[in-house]
Amino acid sequence: MDWSVITNIGEPEVKEFLKFWAQGTAAILGLLIAAEIMLRVLGWWEHRKTDTPRPLVPEDAPANFVLFLHAILIDGIWGNGLILATLYLGQRLTNWHIPFNLYTIPVYFLAGEFWHYIYHRMGHEVRILWADHSIHHSQREYEFFTSWRLPPGTFAYKALCVLPMALLGFSPIPFLLMSKGISFQTFIHTRRIGSMGWFDRWFCSPVNHSIHHACNPQYMDKNYGGMTMIFDRLMGTFILPNEEKIKFGITKDVNSVNPFTIWAFGFKQLLIDAWYAPGVVAKAVVLFGKPGETYNHVSAPKGLGMADDHILAAAE
């Protein structure tokens, strides 16, 4: 074996592997979809004449499909272009360069994981970003079609968070390759698989990622990892389920299967709270503060005879 080739991996090899990765992912996803369809048809057929019939797909599955197409058109095309451009910009601004070879693959992988952890956590802890990311969390079920419920604006803060990685010397194409592990999450939005023992403690799994989709106070804002739980364990955001039953969704229910209502829900709440927040500072806190800790506009109950039908309360 010519080890010099392995220890000096160039962009042509990386691009070829990206093509191979895309084809392999599509094949696996096709098999997964086929298996999911078969299981749903079997479940529907088995329970069709019982008191608890099962629908073939959830009521909001069509909305998730529309949101998936919407996100692919925005994030998949313009988003990836912006992220790649940001990486190349950072490469031009720095004199550092981390080669991509057999020995640095783990470094690139961990860098991609850290990038995902940071921008994902920002999406939960900065309210204007949560207005976008909450779209993915707003489904009251946790099942296969949840992974299709994608927000359109994640690429903006992905690009913001990727610039430091480029300035540290990570090459654009190899970095994107090693960060593609996030696509693994397509396969873990399911409750068909239970505990996987030690795997749940160190890698992203259906069990620990279901916690990430919970709105129970003790489970919220946990398990941000893409493929692993390494940075969650280091940053104190890792948790496994306990005796409390998981409640999926967000604290304020969308109550709609209209994809455009789902898309606009978080932004509408954000703009209303920012408009009625008292003063410039409070308005800025609404936009950039942590969800649940900013002002929450509440309409006064009818019949109280108040001159102003709006009150302000701390968000729950």
C-alpha positions in Angstrom: 0.0 0.0 0.0 1.2 3.5 -0.9 0.8 5.2 2.5 2.0 8.5 1.0 -1.3 8.7 -0.8 -3.3 8.2 2.3 -1.3 10.7 4.3 -1.7 13.4 1.7 -5.3 13.5 0.8 -6.1 16.3 -1.7 -9.3 18.0 -2.7 -9.9 15.8 -5.8 -10.0 12.7 -3.5 -12.3 14.6 -1.0 -14.7 15.6 -3.8 -14.8 12.1 -5.1 -15.6 10.8 -1.6 -18.3 13.5 -1.2 -19.9 12.1 -4.3 -19.6 8.6 -2.9 -21.1 9.8 0.4 -24.0 11.4 -1.3 -24.9 8.3 -3.3 -24.5 6.1 -0.3 -26.7 8.3 1.9 -29.4 8.4 -0.8 -29.3 4.6 -1.0 -29.6 4.2 2.8 -32.3 6.8 3.0 -34.2 5.1 0.3 -34.1 1.8 2.1 -35.1 3.5 5.4 -38.1 5.1 3.7 -39.1 1.8 2.2 -38.9 0.0 5.6 -40.8 2.8 7.3 -43.6 2.6 4.7 -43.8 -1.2 5.1 -44.0 -0.9 8.9 -46.7 1.8 8.7 -48.8 -0.2 6.2 -48.5 -3.3 8.4 -49.5 -1.3 11.5 -52.5 0.2 9.7 -53.6 -3.2 8.4 -53.3 -4.9 11.8 -55.3 -2.2 13.6 -57.7 -1.2 10.8 -60.8 -2.8 12.4 -59.9 -2.2 16.1 -60.9 0.7 18.4 -57.5 2.2 17.9 -56.9 2.4 14.2 -53.5 3.8 13.1 -53.1 6.4 10.3 -50.6 5.6 7.6 -48.9 9.0 8.2 -49.3 11.7 10.9 -51.7 14.5 10.2 -48.8 17.0 9.8 -46.6 14.8 7.6 -47.6 16.7 4.4 -46.6 20.0 6.2 -43.3 18.4 7.1 -42.7 17.5 3.5 -43.4 21.0 2.3 -41.0 22.4 5.0 -38.4 19.9 3.9 -38.6 21.1 0.3 -38.6 24.7 1.4 -35.5 24.2 3.5 -33.6 22.2 0.8 -34.2 25.0 -1.7 -32.9 27.7 0.7 -30.4 25.9 3.0 -29.3 23.2 0.7 -28.4 25.5 -2.2 -27.8 29.0 -0.9 -26.9 27.9 2.6 -24.2 25.5 1.6 -22.8 28.1 -0.9 -22.6 30.7 1.9 -20.9 28.3 4.3 -18.4 27.3 1.7 -17.7 30.9 0.8 -17.2 31.8 4.4 -14.7 28.9 4.8 -12.8 30.1 1.7 -12.8 33.7 3.1 -11.4 32.5 6.4 -8.7 30.5 4.5 -7.6 33.7 2.7 -7.5 35.7 6.0 -5.2 33.3 7.9 -1.7 32.0 7.5 -2.5 28.8 9.3 -3.3 25.6 7.5 -4.2 22.2 9.0 -3.4 19.5 6.4 -6.1 16.8 5.7 -4.6 13.4 5.9 -4.8 10.1 7.7 -3.5 11.6 11.0 -5.7 14.7 11.0 -9.0 13.1 10.2 -9.9 12.8 13.9 -9.1 16.5 14.3 -11.3 17.5 11.4 -14.1 15.2 12.7 -14.0 16.8 16.2 -13.9 20.3 14.7 -17.0 19.5 12.7 -18.7 18.1 15.8 -17.8 21.2 17.8 -19.1 23.5 15.0 -22.4 21.6 15.1 -22.6 21.8 18.9 -22.0 25.6 18.9 -24.4 26.7 16.2 -27.0 24.2 17.4 -26.8 25.5 20.9 -27.0 29.1 19.7 -30.2 28.1 17.9 -31.7 27.2 21.3 -30.3 30.0 23.4 -30.7 33.1 21.2 -34.3 33.8 20.7 -34.2 35.3 17.2 -32.4 32.1 16.1 -34.9 29.9 18.1 -37.7 31.4 16.1 -36.2 29.6 13.2 -35.0 26.4 14.9 -38.2 25.9 16.8 -39.9 25.0 13.6 -38.0 21.6 13.8 -39.1 21.1 17.4 -42.7 22.1 17.1 -44.1 18.7 16.2 -46.0 17.0 19.1 -44.8 13.6 17.9 -41.3 12.3 17.6 -41.2 10.0 14.6 -39.6 9.6 11.1 -41.3 12.6 9.5 -39.9 14.9 12.3 -36.5 14.8 10.6 -38.2 16.4 7.5 -39.5 19.4 9.5 -36.6 21.6 8.7 -36.2 25.4 9.3 -35.1 27.6 6.5 -32.6 30.0 8.2 -30.1 27.8 10.0 -27.4 28.5 7.3 -27.1 32.1 8.6 -25.7 31.2 12.0 -24.0 28.1 10.6 -21.9 30.5 8.4 -21.3 32.8 11.4 -20.0 30.0 13.5 -17.9 28.4 10.8 -15.6 31.4 10.2 -13.5 30.7 13.3 -12.9 27.2 12.1 -11.5 28.5 8.8 -9.3 31.0 10.6 -7.9 28.1 12.7 -6.7 26.6 9.4 -9.3 23.9 8.5 -9.5 23.4 4.7 -13.0 24.1 3.3 -13.9 20.9 1.4 -12.4 18.5 3.9 -14.1 20.4 6.8 -17.5 20.2 5.1 -16.9 16.5 4.4 -16.1 15.7 8.1 -19.1 17.8 9.3 -21.6 15.9 7.2 -22.1 13.5 10.1 -25.1 15.6 11.0 -27.0 13.8 8.2 -26.8 10.8 10.5 -29.6 12.5 12.5 -32.0 11.8 9.6 -32.0 8.2 10.8 -32.5 8.7 14.6 -35.9 10.5 14.6 -37.8 7.4 15.6 -39.3 5.8 18.7 -39.1 2.3 17.2 -35.7 1.8 18.7 -35.3 1.7 22.5 -32.2 2.0 24.7 -28.9 1.0 23.1 -26.9 0.9 26.3 -23.4 2.4 26.2 -24.1 3.7 22.7 -26.6 6.2 24.1 -24.0 7.6 26.4 -21.4 8.5 23.7 -23.2 8.7 20.4 -26.3 10.4 19.1 -29.1 7.9 19.3 -32.9 7.7 19.1 -33.1 7.7 22.9 -30.9 10.7 23.7 -32.0 12.7 20.7 -35.7 12.2 21.7 -34.7 14.0 24.9 -33.5 16.9 22.7 -37.0 17.2 21.3 -38.7 17.3 24.7 -40.3 20.4 26.3 -40.3 19.1 29.9 -38.3 21.6 31.9 -35.7 19.1 33.1 -35.1 17.8 29.5 -35.0 21.1 27.6 -31.8 22.4 25.9 -29.9 19.1 26.2 -28.1 16.7 23.9 -27.1 19.0 21.1 -24.5 16.6 19.5 -24.4 15.8 15.8 -23.0 12.3 15.8 -21.5 12.1 19.3 -22.3 13.3 22.8 -18.6 14.3 23.4 -19.2 18.0 23.7 -22.5 17.6 25.5 -20.6 15.6 28.2 -17.8 18.2 28.3 -20.2 21.2 28.4 -22.7 19.7 30.9 -25.7 19.4 28.5 -25.9 15.6 28.3 -28.8 13.8 29.9 -30.6 10.4 29.5 -34.3 9.9 30.2 -35.5 9.1 33.7 -38.9 8.2 35.1 -40.6 11.4 33.8 -42.5 10.8 30.6 -41.2 12.8 27.7 -43.5 15.5 26.3 -42.5 16.4 22.7 -42.9 19.8 21.0 -42.4 23.4 22.2 -43.9 25.2 25.2 -46.4 27.1 23.1 -48.2 24.7 20.7 -48.6 25.8 17.1 -51.9 24.0 16.8 -51.8 23.9 13.0 -50.9 21.5 10.2 -50.5 24.4 7.7 -46.8 24.5 6.8 -46.8 28.3 6.4 -48.4 28.8 9.8 -45.7 26.5 11.3 -43.0 28.4 9.5 -44.2 31.8 10.7 -45.3 30.8 14.3 -42.0 31.5 16.1 -41.3 34.7 14.1 -44.8 36.0 14.8 -44.4 35.5 18.5 -41.0 37.1 18.5 -42.2 40.3 16.6 -45.2 40.7 18.9 -43.1 40.5 22.0 -40.5 42.8 20.6 -43.1 45.4 19.6 -44.7 45.5 23.0 -41.5 45.2 25.1 -41.0 48.4 27.1 -38.0 50.3 25.8 -35.1 49.7 23.4 -33.2 47.5 25.8 -36.1 45.2 26.5 -36.7 44.9 22.8 -33.1 44.0 22.2 -33.3 41.4 25.0 -36.4 39.9 23.3 -34.4 39.5 20.1 -31.1 38.3 21.5 -32.0 36.9 24.9 -32.6 33.3 25.9 -36.1 31.9 25.1 -38.2 31.7 28.2 -36.4 34.5 29.9 -37.6 37.5 27.8 -40.8 39.5 27.8 -43.9 37.7 26.7 -46.8 39.6 25.4 -50.1 38.4 26.8 -53.6 39.7 25.7 -55.7 40.7 28.7 -58.7 38.5 29.4 -61.9 39.9 27.9 -64.4 41.6 30.3 -61.8 43.2 32.6 -62.7 46.7 31.4 -59.0 47.6 30.9 -58.2 50.7 28.9 -55.2 48.8 27.3 -56.0 45.3 26.3 -52.3 44.2 26.5 -50.2 43.3 29.5 -46.6 42.2 29.7 -45.5 39.2 31.7 -42.2 37.3 32.0 -42.1 34.4 29.5 -42.7 31.0 30.9 
